Amino acid sequence: MNLKRFFAVFKARNIEFFRDRSALGWNLFFPVLLLVGFSFIFSGDGRSAYKVGLIVAQEQNESAAKTTLTQLRFIDFIDYSDLVLAKAKLSRHSLDLLVDYDAKRYWVNEESSKSYLIEKIFLGQQSGFTRLQSSGKNIRYVDWVLPGILGMNMMFSCLFGVGYVIVRYRKNSVLKRLKATPLSSFEFISAQLLSRLFIVMFMSTVVYSGCNLFFDFFMLGSYIDLFIIGALGAVCLISLGLLVASRSKSEELIGGLLNLTSWPMMMLSGVWFSLEGAPDALKTLADFMPLTHLVAGARAVITEGATLSDISFHVNILLLMSSVFLVLGAYLFSWNTER
C-alpha cells in the first residue's frame, strides 16, 4: 500500500463528486423530500396491512382468540407470549392493536391512525373488553420510517455512486491507463471504498442534522452507535457495488444489475413497513440483504435505545457480508473493457 498514490485517488474521487452539483443536490434533497412527503401523507402509521397482536400462554400452540377473530378479514394475527415485548411493538408501530383475549383487555397506540381504525373494527365484533394504551412514549411514523429512508438513500448512493463510476472509468479507458501506473488494484478499490464512505456518511449526517431541526426526531440510543452501524452498512453496500461492477463494461448492463440489486432490498428490507408477521421464507430472504441489517440495527438504536452489543447480530452479519463482497470484488475485478 502506497499512501501517496492512495490519497491521490481518494482526493480525485472526492473532488469529482463535489464538483457535480446535480449529484450533490440530489443526494441532499431526495431524502428530505421523502421525509417531508411521508410526514404529511402518513400522520400516523403508514403501512398497508392491519396487524393485531394476540397474547397467548407459552404452552398454547394456537391462540384461542383466533377462532373468534378470524371473521375479521385482511388482518394479520400474531401470537405473543411476552406482554412487555408486544406492548413495545405496539408503541413502535409494528402492531396496530394488541389483544389479551383471556383477560378481556386490549391496547391501542394513540399516535397511530390504523390503531384507531382497527379498534373500531374490533369493537364492532367484540364487547366487554377493557381499553388500555401502550406503555412508553409512542413513536411517530416519521420517526419509525427515518432509518429506512436514510438507509435507502445510502443504498442508492453506494451502489450507483460506485457501480456507474467504475464502469464509466472502464469504458473510457481510465482504468486501462491507471493499470499502466504503479497503482495496484487493492489501492484503487480501497480508495474508491473510503471515498464513497466519506461522501455517504457526510451527506447522511448533513441530511439527518438538518431534518432534525424541523422534525425533532425521536432518539433513545447513542448517536455514536447510530453512526457506527451506518458506517458498517455503508461499507457493506459499497462493497456490494464494487462486486456488481467488477466485470461489467456496459452502462446499460450495470444499470440493470444495480436496479436488480437495489429494488428487492428497497421492498423487502423493512424500509417502508415492518416484516412482523410476514412469512418465514420472506424473512429468511430479507436476512440475506445488507439493507435489512442496516435498517434494523439503526431502528433498534433510535427507537429502542439499543447498544452495539444488543445489535451484535446485525453488526456481525454486515462485517461478514462486507468481507465476502470485498474478496469477491477484488478477485473478479478487471481493469480493461475486454472480458
N, C-alpha and C positions, 0 to 999 in steps of 0.2 A: 504494500500500500504506500503510494507516494502522496503525501498530504498536499503538496503543491498542486499536482495535477488534479487531485480530488476536489480541492476547493475551487480550482479554476472552473471545472464543470458545474459544481454546485452553484457558484456565483452566476455563471452564464445562464443557467436554467431559471434562477430566481428573477434575474433582470428581464429575461424573455417573457415570463409570466406577468410581472407587474407593469410592463410596457403595453401589454394587450389590455386596453381599457374595457373592451367589451366583455372579455372573460372575467376580468376583475369585478366589473359591475354585476355580472350575472351571479357570481359566487357570493356577492354581498347581499343582493336584493331578492334573489329567488327564495331562500328560506324565510326571509322577513315577510314576503308576500304570502307564503303558505301559512305562517303563524297568524298573520292578521286575518286572512280569509277564514281559517278554521275557528278562530276565536269568535268571529261574528256568526258564522254559519251554525256552529255547534255550541250553543250556550251551556249545554250540559254534557251529555255523553254522545259521542259521535259514531258509535258502532251500529251496525245494521241489524243485528240479531239480539233478541232478549235472552238473557242468561239468568237463571234462577238457581241459587244455591239451596240445597236441602241438607239439614243437619240430621245425621243418622248415627246410630251406635256402631262402634267398630266391628261388632260381630255380625252386623247385618250386611248381606250381600247386595240387597236392593232396597231402596227406601220405600217404606210403606206409603209415603205420601204420593209416590209416582202413580199408584193405582187410582188415586183420586184426581190428580192434576194433569194426567196425560190428555185429558179432553181439551186442554189449552194448546192449540196448535201454534207452530212456528216459534216455540220456546225451547231452549236447551236447558235441561235439568242436570245439575252437577252435585254429586254427593260429597259432603264434608263430615268428617268425624271430629275435627278441631274447630270449635266455635270461634276462638280468637283469630285463627287464620282466615276463616270465612268472613268474619267482620272486617278484617283488614282488606280482603279482596273487594268487599263492597265499597269501602272507603276509597279505594284506588280505581274504581270504575271497571274492575274486572268482572263484577257481578252487578246485576240490576236490582235484584231482590234476594233476600235471604230468609228462609222459612224453617222454623223448628216445628214440625207437624205434631210431634208428641206433646210438646209444651204449649201448643196453641199460641205461638207468637211469631212475629216476623219483623225484619229490619229493613229500612229504606235508606237511601242516600239522598238527602235533601238537595244536594248540588247537581243531581242527575235528572235530566228530563225523562229519560227512559225509565228510571226508577219510579218516577211519579206515574207514568202511563201504565207500567206493568202492575203497580199497586192497585190501580183502578180495575184492571182486568182481573187480578187475583181476588179482590173483594167482591167482584161480581159472581165469582164461583164459590167462594168460601165465606164463612161467618164465624164469629166467636173467637177471632184471633186478636191478641194484644199487639198494638203497633209500637215499635221501638225505632230509634235512629242509630245509625252506625256510630261506633265509638271512634274517637280520634278526630283529627282535622280532616274534613273532606277535601278532596283534591279536584280542582277544575280539570275539564278535559284538555285545555290548552297546556296545563302542567303535565298531564299524563302523556300527551302526544309529542311534547317538546323533544325528548330523546330520540323519538322516531324520525322527526323531521330533520334534526341536526345530523343524525346518523345517515339518513338517506342522502342528504346534501353532501356529506363526506364521502359516501359511496360513489356518487356520480363524479365528484371531483377527483377521487383517487383512481377510479377505473378509466374514465375518459381522459383525464388530465395526463395519465401515464401512457395508456394504450395508444391514443392518437399521436402523441408526441413521438413515441418510439417508432411507430410505423411511418410517420412523416420523415423522421430522420433517415430511416432505412430507404424509403422511396426516393428521397432527394440525394441519396449517396453521402449524407453526412456521416453515417455510421461507417461507411466504407473508408472515408477519409480519416476518421478517428482511429480506425484499425491500423492505419499506417503510422500512427504516433505511438509513443511508449505507453499510452493509456491502456490499462487492462480492462477486460470485461467486468471484473469484480469491482474495480474502481468506478467505472461508468455506472453500473447498476446501483451501487451503494450511493453514489452522488445523486442519481435520479430519485432514489427512495427517500433520502434525507431531505432533498429539496422539496419534494411533494409533501412530505410530512410536515416540514416547517410551514409551507403555504397553507395546508389544510388546517392545522392547529391554530395558526394565526387568524385565518379567516373565521373559523368556528368560534374562537374566543371573542373576536370583534362582534360577530352576529349575536352571540349569547349575551354579551355585556350590554350591547345597545338595546336589544329587545327587553332585557331585564328592567331597564329604566321605565319602560311603559307597562309591562305586564306584571312586574314584581313576582317572578316565578317562585313556586314552592320549592324549598330545598332543605332536606333533613340531613344529608350526608356532608362529606368533605369535598370542597372544590378541588383539592389536590387529587383525591381518589377519582373524581369525575374526569379530571384532566388525564390521569394515567390510563384509565380504561378507554378513554377516547383516543389517546395516542396508540395504544395497543391495537385497537380496532382499525385505526388508520394505517398502521404498518401492515396489518394483515390484508387489508383491501388493496393497498398499493402493491404488495407482493403478488396478489392475485392478478392485478392489472398487468404487471410485468410478465407474469406467466402467460396470460392470454395473448400478449403482443410479442412474445419471444420469437415467433417464427413468421408471423403474418407480414405480408408485403403490400397488401391492398387496403386502402382506407375504407372501401365499401365492405370488405370482409371483416375488418376489425370493428366497424360499426355494428354489424350484425352480431358478432361474437360478444361484444360488450353489452348489447341490448339483451342477448340471450342470458348473459350472466347477471345483469342487474335487475331485470324485471321480476324474475321469481323471488329474488331477495326482497324487493320492494313490497311484493304482495304477501309473502309468507313469513316475514321476519318480525311480525308484531309491530310494524311501523304505525299502522292506522287503527288496528283493532287487536284485542287480546286473543291469544290462541287457547285461552282457557276453555275447556270443553270440546276442543277440536279433536278429530280422530287421531289415534296414536300414530298412524302412518304419516299423517301430515306433520305432527310434532317431530317425528324422527327425521323427516326430510328437512324441516326447518333447522334442526340442530347441526346440519352439515353446512349451513350458510353462515359466513362470518358476521353479517349484519345482525343476525339473530342474537348472537352473544354480545355484540357491541350495544345494541339497544336494550337488551335485558339487563346487562350489567349497569349501564348508565341509569336506567329507570329505577333499579334497585337502590342505587346511591341517592338519587333525587327523592324518590317517594317513600323509601323505607329506611333511609339513613344507614344503608349497608356499607361495610368497610371492604377493603380489598380481600381480606381473609374470608368474608362472607360470600363474596362472588368469585372465590378462587377457581371454581369450575369453569366459569366463563373466561377468566384470565388465562388459565392453563390451555384451554381449547384455542384461544386466539394465538398464544405463543406457539402451540403445536402446528396450527394451520400456517402461520407465518413462516416457520422453518421449512415446512414441506413445499410451500409455494416458491420460496426463495431458491431452494435447492433445485427444484424442477425448472424454474425460470432460468437460473444460471446455466444449467446443463443444456437446455434446449435453445438458449439464446444464439441468434445468428446476426452477424454484422452486415451481411450482404443481402441484396434482394433475391439472389438466386437461392433456390432450395438446396 
